[in-house]
Each structure stands twice: as C-alpha cells, then as structure tokens.
Amino acid sequence: MSVLERIKKPVESEMADFEAYFSRTMRSDIPLLNIILNYILRRKGKQMRPLLVFLTARLNGNVTESAYVAATFIELLHTASLVHDDVVDDAGERRGALSINALWNSKIAVLVGDYMLSKGMLISVEKKRFDMLEIVSEAVKSMSEGELLQLQKARKLNISEDVYFRIIKSKTAALLSACTACGAKSVTDDPATVARMKELGEMTGMAFQIRDDILDYEGTGLTGKATGNDIKEKKITLPLIHALEKASFSERRRILSIVRSRKKSRSQIDEVIRFVSGSGGIEYAVGKMNMFRDQALQILYAYPPSDVRDSLAEFVNYTTSRKK
C-alpha cells in the first residue's frame, strides 16, 4: 500500500463517491468542451486537495454533501489554475501528457480554465454555500496577487526571504488553507475551529512549497539528477536566497548574472546548484520547511488520537518527505 493510499483509508468511500460527483460536474453539451473535460478527467492527479477537504471534515464532524461541494469547487479551481499556468508558461506538457494549449491552443485553454472556475462558483451558489464561495474567492485573489508579485520581483531578481514567504503563502498555502477551512466549514460554524483548520492548511502549504523548491536542487527522485528548472525560469527560491545572503559581492554578482541570462548552459545551471549546496542553502530551507511542518502537527496533536488525525499527520509528513 502506497503512502497516499494509507492516508486515504479513513475517507476511502468518500473519495470514491467524490470521483462520481466530480465527473458529473465535468460534463457539457458542447462537444469540443466535453472532449477536453474528459481528457482532463482521465489525467487527474493525486487529488490531494479533495482528500484534505474530506479528512478535515471528518476530523471535526460527519461528512455531508457540503464537503463534496467544497471538494468539487476546490478541485475545479485547482485544475483551472493549472490549465491557465500552462498557457502563461507556454508549457507543452502536464503530468507527462500534452497540455490543453499544446493539443488545442492557448485561447481554448484559457476558455476551458474560465469555464471550470465559473462552474465551481455556480455549484457553491446553487447549494447556497456562500461562506465557501467567500473562502475560495479569497484564495483565488491571493493566488493571483502572489503570481504577479513573483513576476514583478523576477524582473529585478531582488526577492528577499520575507518576500519569498509572502509569495508562497499567497500562491500555494492559500489554496491548501481554503481546503482545510472549507472542510471544517462543511461540518461546523465555530469560527475558532475554522480558523484553526485554516492555519493547519497554511502551515502545510508553506512546507509543501519549500519542499518543491528544495527538490529542484536535489533532483527529481527518479533519476537522482538535479533539474534546475527554477534557475532556468529565473525563479529565486529559499535555497538560493539564503546562499546569496552569505555570498561575497563577486560571488553574488556571478550567480545572479547566470540566473538573469536568457540562455543557460547545463554547466552554468550546475554551477548555481553547487553554489547553493556548498553554501548551506538546502539545509537552511529544510530547517524552515520542518518548522512549518511542526506547526501543522502541533495543531493536529491538540485533537484526541484517531485514524483521521493520524492520516492528516501522515499527509503533513508526506508533503515534506516526498521525492517528486
């Protein structure tokens, strides 16, 4: 049994029901749209966000239809953001398959993303879950602001540690905190419980993104070779930020000139990776990641022992130990 299968165990039936519930929302009487939605459905990812909704709901009460509404809305939002990201990045692949913009075109991809986002909003309105609409709308706003802030800072390559944390809180942690807040909101109206669960998602999301950024320097986990994709895309993340803070003026200028250049050779990318590794950038980032992980676990361990609590704890630990 894989780690994710083990984590899903307490909400196995809910996740199975969600598959059917979600599939029903991904239908249209427009033939082209239906073909694209089916293509997306067949290539679904790990569905970690709906899983987080159901586990959080179960931790605080009994799962109702409201949890399915929340999980569907968030999965539609997440999928829409991936489709739009592929257009922005001009990416030809997503999860090892051709992206929507590569198979059709960017205009169609943008419209499909818009359709999924509006579909999610409509579901929450139809079910009169305006509270969840507010939570998720805040996440969308935050994700857009985070992306724009990152693009702005990438032009001058002047990202400080504080700005980096602000970006990942907006981009990654906002969506996971929407999952946990909506999961709690589906079973309780207690503001303290919803706020606590929102913080759980935020801390998990911060740890998740730092792990992603570390992986770019450590490698894919499949080949063991570092990829350096962030360096290619001029993204300055925590391992590099820390290494640059410790560097001499000449070292800093040399590394930033590589990152700034449009075309980078493999040897130049490897030079940046060696610089980060040799300056303790990876170890520093691991320390920060573990700090957020421990804060998330502290929230969970305030709850009495249960299989749901243990699954959520394993979920948090998985975000920081995964290899890809």
N, C-alpha and C positions, 0 to 999 in steps of 0.2 A: 504493500500500500504506500503510495507517494505521500509526501508531507501535506499537499493540498487536499488529497482525498481524506486524510486523517482529520484535517481541520474542518472539512465539510460535514463530517459524520453527524454532529448533533442537529444539523439542519438539512440533512440529505434529502428528505421528502419535500421540504420547502423549495430547495434548489431545483429539484426535478419538476415540480409544479410551475416554478418560475420560467423554465425553458418554454413550456407551452404558452404561458401567459405572455411572455415576451414575443414569441413567434407570431401570436395573434395581432400584436400591435405593429409588427413589421410586414403588413400586407397593404397593398394598394390596388386600385382598379386601373392604374396607369401601367401598361405592360412594361415599359422601359424601367420605371421606378421599381416595379415588382422584381424584375430580373436582378437589379442592383442590390436591393434589400436582401434577396435570397443569397446572393453572392457574399454579402457581409455576414449573414447569419451562419453560413457554412464555415466561415473562417473566424468564428468568435474566439476570443482569447480565454484567459483563465477565469474570467468573471469574478475577480476578487472583490469588486465593489458591491455587486449584489450580495455576495457572501457576507461582506462586512455589515450590510444593512440587516440581514436576517439574524446573524449572530448577536448583533447589538440589541435587536428587538427581543430575542429570546432571553438575553441576559436580564432584561428589565420587565418582561411580561410574556404574554402569549401572542404568537404571530397572528395577525389579522390581514384582511385584504389591503389595509393601508400600507403594510410593509411591501406588498407586491407592487403597489402603485409607486412607492418611493424607489424600490429597486429598479423598476422599469424606467422611470423618469431619469434616474442617475445613469443607468446603462446607455440610454439613448443619448444623453448629454455627452457622456464619455466617448461613445462611438462617433458622434458628430464632431467632437473636438479632434479626434484622430484623423478623420476624413479631411477636415479643414487644415490640420497641421501638415498633412501630406501635400496639399496644394501650396501652402506657404513655403515649405521646404523643397518643393518640386521633387518629392520622393517617388521613386518608381516602384518601391516595394513596401509592404506592410505585413509583418509576421510571416515572412518567407513567401508571400504571394503578391501578385501585381496589385498596386494600389488602384483606387477608383479613378483617379485622374490619369493614371497610365493606361488603364483599359478603355476608358471613355475619354473624357477631357476635363480640364480644370473647372469649366463653367458648370458642367453636370455634377462634378464632385461637390462644389460649393452649394448647389441647389439641394443635393441629397443631404448634405450636412444640415442645411437650414430646415429641411423637411423633418428630419429626426428630432431636432431641437424643438420645433414647434409642436410636433406630435407629443413629446414629453410634457410640454406645458399644457396642452389640451387635456391630457389624461388627468393631470392633477386638478385642473379646473372642473372637468366632468365629475370627478369624485369628490369635489368640494374640499380638497386638501390645500387650501390657500396658504396654510402655515408651511407646508413642504415646498410650495412654489416659491415662497419668500426665501427659505433656506437655500434652495438650489439656485435661484436667481442671484443671490449674493455670491455664491460660488462662481457662477459664470462671469459676473462683474470682476471678481477678484482675479480669476484666471486670465482674463483679457488684460487687466492692468499689469499683472506680473509679466506677461509675454511682452507687452510694449516697453516696460521698464528694462527688461533684459535686452531687447533690441536697441534701445537708446544707449544703454551702458556698453554694449558690444562695439559700438562705433568708436568709442574712445578708449575702450579696454581699461576702464577705471572702476572696476567693481571691487568694493571693499567687502569685508566679511559681513558687516551689518546689512549691506545692500543685497548680498547673496542670500542671506537668511530671509530677507523680505521677499525676494523673488520666489524662492522655493515654497515659502509659506503661502504665497498667492497662487502659484502655478499648480503645485502638487498637493500640498497639505489642505488647501481649500476644498478640493473635491472629496478627499477621504474624510474630512471633518463633516462635510454635508452627508456622507453615507451614514456615519455614526449618529449624527444629530437627527437625521430623518428616521433611522432605525429606532431610536429612543422615542421620538415624537409619535411614531405609529402605535405605541403602547402606553404612553403616559403624557400628561400635560404638565408634569412637575418641572419647572424651569431649571432647578438645580441639577436634576438628573440629565436633562437635555444638554445643559452647559458642560457637565462632566463628560458626557459621551462625545460632545463636540471636541473637547480638549484631547480625549483619547485618540480621535481620528487625526487631529492636527499633529500631535506628537509622533504618531505612526507615520504620517505622510512626510514629515521632516526627515525622519530616519530612513524612510524608503528612498527619497530623492538623493540623500547623501550617499546611500549605498549604490545607487545608479551611477553617480558621479565618480565614485571610487572604482567601480567596475571598468570604467573607460580607461583607467590607468593600470588596472590589474589584468584585464583581458576578458574574454567572453565566457570563460569557464568551459568552453567546448574545445578550443584549440590551445588555451593557455597563453595565447599571444595578446599583447595589448593592442587595442584598436585605435585609440586616439581620435575617435570621431568628434569629440567636443573640441579638440585642438583644431581639427580641420575646419570646423564651423565657427571658429573664433569664440567659443564659449569658455569663459573663465569660471571655473567651479572651485569649491573649497580646497581640494588638494593643491591646486596651482596658486590660489590666493595666499595660502599660508606659506608656500615655498617662496613666492615673490617677496613677501614681507621680510623674510630672513635673508634675502639675496643682497649682494653688493650692487652698487649702481650699474656697473658694467654688465654684470650677470642679468640683472633685471631688464636692461635695455636689449641685450642679445635675445633673451627668451621672448620678450614682447614683440620684437621685430619678426621673429618666426611666426608667432601666433597671428600677427597682423597681416602677414603676406598672404596673397590670394592663393598661390600655388605652393604647396609644401611637399617636399620630398619625404619619403619614408624615413630617411636618416634624420631629417630635421624633426619630424614628429617623435622619433625615438629619443632624440636629444632632449626634448621637453619632458618626456616621460622619465628619463634617467634623472633629470634635474629635480623633478618633483619627488621621485623616490628617494634620492640622495639627500634631500632637504627635510625629510620627515613629513612631507605633505600628506601622504597616505595615512600614516599613523595618527596624525593630528585629526584628520577627517573621521577616522574610525572612532576616536575618542568622543567627538561631538555626536556622531551617529548613535553611539552607545548611551550617551547622556539622554537623548530624546527617547530612545527605546526604553530606558529605565523609568523615565517619567510616565510613559504609557503603561508600563507594567505596574507601576505604583498605583495608578488609578484602578486597574483591574483587580489587584490583590486586596483592595478595600472591600470587594464583594466576597461573599462566602464561597467556598470551593464548589465547583460544579463542572460538568463536562463542557458546558458552553464557555465558562470562564477560562478553562484550560485551552479550549480551541482558539479563543481570542488571544490568549497569551502566546500560543504557538504561532498564530498569524503574525503577531508583532515580532517575534523572534525570527520568523521566516523572512520578513522584509529586510532584515539586517544580515542574514546569512546566505541568501540566495546567490547563485552563481551566474545568473543571467536575467 
